[in-house]
Amino acid sequence: MNTLLVGCDSAWTPTNSGAIAGVVVSDDGARQDLGSPTTVDFHDAAHVILGWQAEHCPASTIVLLDQPTIVMNATGQRPVEHIVSSVVCRRYGATTREHC
């Protein structure tokens, strides 16, 4: 049985595009890369995922979504990030120390 892993990074603002990438992982750990990341919006991403599912018939699909799903804020850091940023930085989860 195969698992389809999909990574989707959507844009924070309506004028920017997001990207999607995928890989099929077999039970034995073998991986099949589904190509370079592709520029998409949500509508396109749904069609890409459905196409991969039709082509590879995975037993399950896991979509890893980088999207502000709780709080919309096109101007920068979301309010929820202010709450967790000190904990993330303490565990070295920030991309640079400037964020801490």
C-alpha positions in Angstrom: 0.0 0.0 0.0 1.2 3.5 -0.8 0.8 6.8 0.9 0.6 10.1 -1.0 2.3 12.9 1.0 1.5 16.4 -0.3 3.1 19.6 0.8 1.2 22.8 0.0 2.4 26.3 0.9 -0.3 28.7 0.0 0.3 32.4 -0.3 -0.8 34.7 2.5 -2.2 37.4 0.2 -4.7 37.1 -2.7 -2.1 38.5 -5.2 0.5 35.8 -4.6 0.6 32.2 -5.6 1.3 29.1 -3.5 3.1 25.9 -4.4 2.5 22.2 -4.1 4.8 19.2 -4.2 4.2 15.5 -3.6 5.8 12.1 -3.0 4.5 8.6 -2.9 5.9 6.4 -0.1 5.6 2.6 -0.2 5.3 0.4 2.8 8.9 -0.7 2.2 10.0 3.0 2.5 10.6 3.5 -1.2 9.8 7.0 -2.4 8.7 8.3 -5.8 9.1 12.0 -6.2 6.2 13.6 -8.1 8.3 16.3 -9.6 9.4 19.8 -8.7 7.1 22.1 -6.7 4.4 23.6 -8.9 2.8 27.0 -8.6 -0.9 26.7 -7.7 -3.9 28.4 -6.1 -6.3 26.4 -4.0 -8.4 25.4 -7.0 -5.3 24.2 -8.9 -4.0 22.3 -5.8 -7.2 20.3 -5.5 -6.9 19.2 -9.2 -3.2 18.3 -8.7 -4.0 16.2 -5.7 -7.0 14.5 -7.3 -4.8 13.7 -10.4 -2.0 12.2 -8.2 -4.6 10.1 -6.4 -6.1 8.8 -9.6 -2.6 8.0 -11.1 -1.1 6.4 -8.0 -4.1 5.0 -6.2 -2.7 5.6 -2.7 -4.3 3.8 0.4 -4.1 7.2 2.1 -3.3 10.8 1.4 -1.7 13.2 3.9 -1.8 16.9 3.0 0.6 19.1 4.9 -0.7 22.6 4.6 1.1 25.8 5.4 -1.8 28.2 5.5 -3.2 30.7 7.9 -6.3 28.5 8.5 -7.4 30.2 11.8 -6.6 33.9 11.5 -6.6 35.9 8.3 -3.9 38.6 8.3 -2.4 39.7 5.0 -0.1 42.2 6.6 2.4 39.9 8.3 2.5 37.8 11.5 -0.8 36.4 12.7 -1.9 37.2 16.2 -1.7 33.5 17.2 2.0 33.6 16.2 2.7 36.3 18.8 1.4 33.9 21.5 3.7 30.9 20.5 6.7 32.7 19.1 8.7 32.8 22.4 8.2 29.0 22.9 9.1 28.2 19.3 12.3 30.4 19.6 13.2 28.8 22.9 13.3 25.5 21.0 15.2 27.0 18.1 12.3 26.7 15.7 12.7 30.2 14.2 14.5 30.6 11.0 16.8 33.3 12.4 17.5 34.6 15.9 16.0 38.0 14.7 12.5 36.5 15.1 13.1 35.8 18.8 
